[in-house]
Amino acid sequence: MTIQSKQLDRDSKIIFLSGRLDTASSPAFEQKINELVDGTVDIIFDLKDLGYISSSGLHVLLLAQKTMSANNRKLVIRNPSGSVKNVFDMTGFSKIVTLE
């Protein structure tokens, strides 16, 4: 999995994920998210190039959502690929996060 981030403005970042977010890549993703959450008001995940997400990947996104909500911050998920969107829908994750 590849993780790239870009500062959109003073208060928000966009994070581009590509490849697979699975058991092998989740720990590195979680570490990166923990670094990015500090000092950020809004985080946008662009999942256009993410082809697969496992339950461990969902877990990391859920932790990020909880952290952001606890700090009155916004987390948005954009452009989930078809297979990733199906996983979100089947697990109920679509109801937990903001999808665009």
Stockholm file with secondary structure:
# STOCKHOLM 1.0

chainA/1-100         MTIQSKQLDRDSKIIFLSGRLDTASSPAFEQKINELVDGTVDIIFDLKDLGYISSSGLHVLLLAQKTMSANNRKLVIRNPSGSVKNVFDMTGFSKIVTLE
#=GR chainA/1-100 SS CEEEEEEEETTEEEEEEEEEESTTTHHHHHHHHHHHHTTCSEEEEEEEEEEEECHHHHHHHHHHHHHHHHTTCEEEEECCCHHHHHHHHHHTGGGTSEEC
#=GC SS_cons         CEEEEEEEETTEEEEEEEEEESTTTHHHHHHHHHHHHTTCSEEEEEEEEEEEECHHHHHHHHHHHHHHHHTTCEEEEECCCHHHHHHHHHHTGGGTSEEC
//
